Amino acid sequence: MKRIILALALVALTGSAFAQKKTTSSATVSFDATTPKDAFPKAENKTAIASLNTKTSAVAFEVPVKNFVFPNATIQEHFNGERWLNSDKYKTFTFAGKIVDPSKVNFGKDGSYTADVAGKLTVKDKTNDVTVPVTFVVKGSSVTASSSFDLTLADYGVMADGEKISKTPKVNVNAEFK
């Protein structure tokens, strides 16, 4: 009987340890770099890989550059080209950070929580510290995270002319962690 109780306790502890790290391979990252002169520089990528550790508050994303889809094939070609993102050389955008104040999010209780996430964002060969607001929605064992923020392209060595492509596109990130 003691062995059965011990085994059940170990299974319960193991299950809760694994539940601390949640992942997804279908997070969505989109951006809108439109200007009054050009409405086409919008793209979406539904293949981002992301993880969330509810115990340590760590958040990480990896986004394949070539998987951004534009409504215009010419813009997509320019985006991936050497002058812009050079996706043959710089294959991913990455982010690694943590929830700034973990007490603002209760991963054990259903609800909607807003907290800042701070970390390092790498685009091409440039890494910068960023802090973005994130809304976490906890429902049962799943957590949805969403964020919307502006990104200054020049900070990452991407030059925009300002007429056809915004110098500070709006970035949206959405992920459902299981």
matplotlib code that plots the C-alpha trace (Angstrom):
import matplotlib.pyplot as plt

x = [0.0, 2.8, 4.4, 1.2, 0.8, 4.5, 4.1, 1.0, 2.8, 5.7, 3.4, 1.6, 4.8, 6.2, 3.0, 3.1, 6.8, 6.1, 3.2, 5.4, 6.9, 4.3, 5.2, 3.7, 4.9, 2.2, 2.5, 1.6, 3.8, 2.6, 3.6, 2.2, 4.7, 2.2, 2.4, 0.1, 2.0, 1.9, -0.6, 1.2, 4.0, 2.0, 3.1, 2.1, 4.0, 2.1, 5.1, 6.8, 8.0, 7.5, 7.8, 6.6, 7.8, 5.1, 7.5, 10.5, 8.4, 10.8, 9.4, 11.1, 10.2, 12.0, 10.5, 11.7, 12.2, 11.3, 7.9, 6.5, 3.8, 3.1, 0.1, 2.6, 5.3, 7.6, 7.6, 8.2, 11.3, 12.6, 12.0, 14.1, 16.8, 20.3, 19.4, 16.6, 16.5, 18.9, 17.0, 19.5, 22.1, 19.9, 17.3, 15.4, 14.3, 14.6, 13.4, 14.4, 13.1, 11.1, 7.9, 9.1, 6.7, 5.6, 3.1, 0.9, 0.1, -1.6, -1.0, -3.0, -6.2, -8.4, -8.4, -6.8, -3.6, -1.3, 2.4, 5.5, 8.0, 11.6, 14.3, 16.6, 15.2, 17.6, 16.9, 19.6, 22.8, 21.5, 20.3, 18.6, 16.9, 13.1, 10.2, 6.7, 3.3, 1.8, -1.8, -1.9, -5.2, -5.3, -8.1, -7.7, -4.3, -3.8, -2.3, -2.7, -0.3, -0.7, 1.3, 1.3, 4.3, 6.2, 9.6, 12.2, 13.8, 17.0, 17.8, 18.3, 20.1, 17.1, 16.7, 13.3, 12.7, 9.8, 7.6, 6.8, 7.7, 7.2, 10.3, 8.4, 6.1, 3.5, 4.3, 1.6, 2.4, -0.1, 0.6, -1.5, 0.6, -0.6]
y = [0.0, 2.4, 1.7, 2.5, 5.8, 6.6, 5.8, 8.0, 10.9, 10.6, 10.6, 13.7, 15.5, 14.5, 15.7, 19.1, 19.5, 18.9, 21.2, 24.1, 24.4, 25.0, 25.1, 25.7, 25.3, 27.5, 30.9, 33.8, 36.8, 39.5, 43.0, 46.0, 48.4, 50.2, 53.9, 56.3, 55.6, 51.8, 49.4, 46.2, 45.8, 43.5, 40.0, 37.0, 34.0, 31.1, 28.9, 30.5, 28.2, 29.5, 28.3, 29.6, 28.3, 29.1, 28.4, 30.6, 33.1, 32.5, 33.3, 32.4, 32.6, 31.6, 32.8, 31.5, 34.6, 32.9, 31.9, 35.4, 35.6, 38.9, 39.7, 40.8, 38.4, 41.3, 42.7, 39.2, 38.8, 42.2, 41.3, 38.1, 39.7, 40.7, 44.5, 43.8, 40.7, 38.5, 35.4, 33.0, 34.2, 35.2, 32.5, 33.3, 36.1, 35.2, 36.5, 35.3, 37.0, 36.8, 38.3, 41.4, 41.0, 37.4, 38.2, 39.9, 36.6, 33.6, 30.6, 28.5, 30.5, 31.1, 34.8, 37.5, 39.1, 41.8, 42.0, 43.3, 40.8, 42.0, 40.3, 40.2, 40.4, 39.4, 40.4, 39.7, 40.1, 42.8, 42.1, 44.7, 44.8, 45.2, 45.3, 44.7, 44.4, 40.9, 39.8, 36.2, 34.4, 31.3, 28.8, 25.4, 24.0, 26.3, 29.8, 32.3, 35.1, 38.2, 41.3, 44.3, 46.7, 49.0, 48.0, 50.5, 48.9, 51.0, 49.4, 46.1, 47.4, 47.4, 50.7, 51.8, 54.8, 55.9, 56.5, 53.0, 51.1, 52.4, 52.9, 51.6, 48.8, 47.4, 43.9, 41.5, 38.2, 35.5, 32.1, 29.4, 27.3, 23.8]
z = [0.0, 0.9, -2.5, -4.4, -2.5, -3.1, -6.8, -7.1, -5.3, -7.8, -10.8, -9.4, -8.8, -12.2, -13.9, -12.2, -13.1, -16.7, -16.7, -15.7, -19.2, -21.9, -25.6, -29.0, -32.6, -34.1, -32.5, -34.9, -35.4, -37.7, -38.5, -40.3, -41.8, -44.0, -44.8, -46.5, -49.8, -49.5, -47.9, -48.9, -46.3, -44.0, -43.2, -41.0, -39.8, -38.2, -37.6, -34.6, -31.9, -28.3, -24.7, -21.4, -18.1, -15.5, -12.6, -13.7, -15.8, -18.7, -22.2, -25.5, -29.2, -32.4, -35.7, -39.1, -41.3, -44.6, -43.3, -43.3, -45.9, -47.7, -49.9, -52.6, -53.9, -54.8, -51.2, -49.9, -52.2, -51.0, -47.4, -47.6, -49.8, -48.8, -48.5, -45.9, -43.7, -45.6, -44.6, -46.2, -43.7, -40.7, -40.6, -37.4, -35.1, -31.5, -28.2, -24.7, -21.6, -18.4, -16.9, -15.0, -12.1, -12.0, -9.1, -11.7, -13.4, -11.6, -13.9, -11.4, -11.7, -14.8, -15.8, -17.8, -16.6, -18.0, -17.3, -18.9, -20.4, -20.7, -22.6, -25.6, -29.2, -32.0, -35.6, -38.1, -36.2, -33.8, -30.3, -28.2, -24.8, -25.1, -22.7, -24.0, -22.5, -22.6, -21.9, -20.5, -20.5, -18.3, -19.0, -17.5, -18.4, -21.4, -21.5, -24.3, -24.6, -26.8, -27.3, -29.6, -29.8, -32.2, -33.4, -34.6, -37.7, -37.5, -34.1, -36.0, -39.0, -41.2, -43.1, -44.3, -46.6, -44.5, -47.5, -48.6, -45.4, -41.9, -39.8, -36.8, -37.8, -35.4, -34.3, -33.0, -31.3, -30.3, -28.8, -27.2, -24.9, -23.9]

ax = plt.figure().add_subplot(projection="3d")
ax.plot(x, y, z, "-o")
ax.set_aspect("equal")
plt.show()
